[in-house]
Amino acid sequence: MSKMPQSKRFGRAAIATSVAAGLVVSGLMSSSIGTANAAAGPKTGGTLILLEHTPKLDHLDPSRIYTGRDLAFENSFFIRTLVAYNPVPGAAGAGLVADLATNTGVPSNEAKTWKFTLRPGTTFEDGAKITCADVKYGVSRVFAQDIITDGPGYLQQWLDLGKVEYKGPYAKDTAGQAAFDKAVTCSADNRTITFNLNKSVADFNYLGTYGVISPVQAKLDMGDAYDLRPQATGPYKIAENTTNQLKLVRNPKWSKASDSIRTPYPDVVVMKFGLDEQVMDQVFLNDTMFNAVNFDGPLPANKDAFFSDDKFKDRRINTNDPYSRYLAFNIKKMPCLEIRQAMYYARNAKAILDYAGGTFFGGSYSTGSISPLLGLDYTPTKVVGPGSADFDPKGNVVKAQALMDKAKTSCPADYKKATVDGIVIDISQSVTLQDTIPINTAAWARVGLKVTYNIIKSGYYSTVLNPAKQNDLSNSGWGADWANASTVIPELFTLEGGFNLCQNGDDPAYKDFKAAVDVAMKTTDRAKQSDMWKALDVKAMERMWILPTNYGKSQYIWGKGVGGAFFWQPQGTLAWGKLYIK
Amino acid sequence: MINYVLRRLLYAAVILLLVSMAVYAIFQFLPFDPAALTCGKNCRPNLIAANRVRLGFDKPVWEQYWLFLSGIFVGRDYGVGSAAFSCPAPSLGYSFRQNACVTDLIKQALPVTLSLAIGALILWLIVGIGLGILAARFKDSPIDTGSTVFVLIGTSLPTFVTGLLLLIYLTLKNNIIPLNFDGYVSIFDHPSKFFIYFLLPWITLAFAFSAIYTRYTRSAVIEISGEDYIRTALAKGLKPKVVLRKHTLRAALAPLTTLAGLDFAGLLGGAILTETIFDLPGLGRMSLKAVNDFDLPVVLATTLLAAAIVVIMNLIVDLLYAVLDPRVRVG
């Protein structure tokens, strides 16, 4: 799952995989400013500096990385995966290419079995050859969920372990290990790895872009502490990882002949941690560091300075981010459809978007749960947002009031709760979110809806994902893990999904919905599958399992000495590995 | 004297023990589940339960506290099987947010904060006391007026404003002091880089503190100059410079020593804003991150460290008092 982080990070983006999808994306991105500054050719050498606000990255251990930005960074420089996204601009960047493997995976048995053969000549930074056993061991680590935390959980859902609960390689777990050894096998020559799944997963190979399927040498695994110094397999290796900086230098054991994707231009890549955001912006506004890139976006207060000054016209990008933001209704506590719809129609979406910087910086109104960046699987549902019959950005109070009046008789207990007792909304502690409380409260009060907020200071997702602790609505966001809504619809709206905040199992429409999801998951005809996701998105909106709010935007700034910058659509961030020093 | 020091050290140990108990108790009442905080976004009840056992949060509070306390002397072991690891003594716990023993984190951060605090202290004592003496010596003169303006500005501007202004105008816009994001270097390894790295942070902190010290010094010197023994010394024919140095300043510096000791101790606890603006990976920034991340072992350790520094600085100040003021005897 790629839930929206609580900080201003970028998760993995969904992208377009067809011409049609590309058209949708380019249409949406028409407000984007700035593109690649590739007038002069790329150069080798120099030091690329990435300026980062947070005191460190969430993780360096490939098995634990889940945000697109960090994944893109690591994958660009020092961690190779079985397959990877092609680091090129536009929709073509969504294409899978073989990385450590010789191809992008071979499915069989109705996509229940997937094989990847490792290419020769690939090594770890210590010179050890990468083998199937290393990849298998890397995969096994993600099952030690108490130690190897935060990575995507698809392997736990999909590997065919029978009914055994495997606890990973660190615990003494004979039965679990035996089941795992059956689910993931290596060929006799230790070059081909086979994954046996418990169901058909037509796009399993996309999971191969994640570090959860990457090689780790068992003898060098340090459990938790591997996060501080993972072994490199890419063109760079970690030379220094301190509280101040992460420094990457060239990995002499990496062979260009074994890697058709990466173009390691700078000699050294340094990420500076913990910088004040205002200082970071001033560095670029004053052109103090030519070879630097803002790893985060600029501060809201400085966006105008960057985007209204022609000086930055070749050094900025303003683009849609991969997240679809929403409030998830807890259907167990909010079973009345009319009240859920009334909340949607009474909300003042325009005021919220204006607060976020309007359409230029803030994004656009949601038209469903699937982000437009997903391209092929996206289409406006016409149930919510622009294009739908009753959508009014400032709130359709008449429609909302009519729904409330209907709820008064159709679900009186829920009506009383919504108007007298109050609906409780979970949000994480965030200045931005808290600033929007008065706007929403006032909007809902127009139809008599009473809300209170439960501000969760820490452990937001672990709290709201606990059915016992989740309140009536929970603020959230979601970005697809790869270019398929199979990582959106099932994750958000089925009980087996990793991010079902709706608790919609008792909804009258759930059974049919789930059956349709199962069919879509098995469908290998991508066009047909795409139609199914679109239809399911419509269904989810009709049932108002979530209250969709907006699709966001993000901005990037870099120094005048940096070339090659472009937005890497599938990762929802810059293609870090293509940057060079002019 | 030795008995006095030993007694004070014993008291200090008791105080630190009480502080550690208090901090530990406070954490028990916080509405957070420390086990839930260790497994990030994918936390599920079964994982939280497993982590609770792995990290010892399933044990009674007194036992957890005892493990923490004993870890300082004998180190601590965590985890089981091939993922087991240990933090050697003196162990202040393990940060699962940063995947490191807290003692190691403090070892990295302390030299930065120490360098910041010592440099700033020297600077603000020189400027603050020097300007205060001048202002008192030339009372009601333009120098005095100038010092008053300095004091007003220094006490009015918060350090994050001073720091940002210095950084923007001296470094980013005019490149008078080169921008340095290279990180901490020891004074023994690269003296010039060390001074460049710390110059602006020192000035930022010293600007605020020296304003206060200017005012204190001025007041103390003027007040003591009116004392009978000062007049006597002057009447005996001692030169004013000698009187100032040997009698006035000696008396004026005693209370300033207390103040400086406590301010210094406060800075060692972490100058959060200054460290953040100038990207100094010191204790202040570490504490701030720990609080934001609810990294309880780090918060506990930094709180204890800050308390220990305050206690020790108090002891040092008391001993210095005896040196500066012969009327004060310890024992």
Boltz contact constraints between the chains, C-beta under 6 A:
constraints:
  - contact:
      token1: [A, 55]
      token2: [B, 289]
      max_distance: 6.0
  - contact:
      token1: [A, 145]
      token2: [B, 47]
      max_distance: 6.0
  - contact:
      token1: [A, 146]
      token2: [B, 47]
      max_distance: 6.0
  - contact:
      token1: [A, 146]
      token2: [B, 50]
      max_distance: 6.0
  - contact:
      token1: [A, 146]
      token2: [B, 51]
      max_distance: 6.0
  - contact:
      token1: [A, 146]
      token2: [B, 54]
      max_distance: 6.0
  - contact:
      token1: [A, 147]
      token2: [B, 83]
      max_distance: 6.0
  - contact:
      token1: [A, 149]
      token2: [B, 39]
      max_distance: 6.0
  - contact:
      token1: [A, 149]
      token2: [B, 40]
      max_distance: 6.0
  - contact:
      token1: [A, 150]
      token2: [B, 40]
      max_distance: 6.0
  - contact:
      token1: [A, 150]
      token2: [B, 41]
      max_distance: 6.0
  - contact:
      token1: [A, 153]
      token2: [B, 42]
      max_distance: 6.0
  - contact:
      token1: [A, 170]
      token2: [B, 81]
      max_distance: 6.0
  - contact:
      token1: [A, 170]
      token2: [B, 82]
      max_distance: 6.0
  - contact:
      token1: [A, 170]
      token2: [B, 83]
      max_distance: 6.0
  - contact:
      token1: [A, 171]
      token2: [B, 81]
      max_distance: 6.0
  - contact:
      token1: [A, 223]
      token2: [B, 83]
      max_distance: 6.0
  - contact:
      token1: [A, 224]
      token2: [B, 99]
      max_distance: 6.0
  - contact:
      token1: [A, 225]
      token2: [B, 99]
      max_distance: 6.0
  - contact:
      token1: [A, 227]
      token2: [B, 99]
      max_distance: 6.0
  - contact:
      token1: [A, 228]
      token2: [B, 99]
      max_distance: 6.0
  - contact:
      token1: [A, 243]
      token2: [B, 108]
      max_distance: 6.0
  - contact:
      token1: [A, 243]
      token2: [B, 281]
      max_distance: 6.0
  - contact:
      token1: [A, 244]
      token2: [B, 183]
      max_distance: 6.0
  - contact:
      token1: [A, 244]
      token2: [B, 281]
      max_distance: 6.0
  - contact:
      token1: [A, 245]
      token2: [B, 183]
      max_distance: 6.0
  - contact:
      token1: [A, 272]
      token2: [B, 181]
      max_distance: 6.0
  - contact:
      token1: [A, 274]
      token2: [B, 279]
      max_distance: 6.0
  - contact:
      token1: [A, 274]
      token2: [B, 285]
      max_distance: 6.0
  - contact:
      token1: [A, 275]
      token2: [B, 279]
      max_distance: 6.0
  - contact:
      token1: [A, 276]
      token2: [B, 276]
      max_distance: 6.0
  - contact:
      token1: [A, 276]
      token2: [B, 277]
      max_distance: 6.0
  - contact:
      token1: [A, 282]
      token2: [B, 168]
      max_distance: 6.0
  - contact:
      token1: [A, 282]
      token2: [B, 172]
      max_distance: 6.0
  - contact:
      token1: [A, 286]
      token2: [B, 172]
      max_distance: 6.0
  - contact:
      token1: [A, 286]
      token2: [B, 173]
      max_distance: 6.0
  - contact:
      token1: [A, 288]
      token2: [B, 172]
      max_distance: 6.0
  - contact:
      token1: [A, 288]
      token2: [B, 179]
      max_distance: 6.0
  - contact:
      token1: [A, 458]
      token2: [B, 32]
      max_distance: 6.0
  - contact:
      token1: [A, 458]
      token2: [B, 294]
      max_distance: 6.0
  - contact:
      token1: [A, 459]
      token2: [B, 36]
      max_distance: 6.0
  - contact:
      token1: [A, 459]
      token2: [B, 37]
      max_distance: 6.0
  - contact:
      token1: [A, 461]
      token2: [B, 41]
      max_distance: 6.0
  - contact:
      token1: [A, 462]
      token2: [B, 36]
      max_distance: 6.0
  - contact:
      token1: [A, 462]
      token2: [B, 43]
      max_distance: 6.0
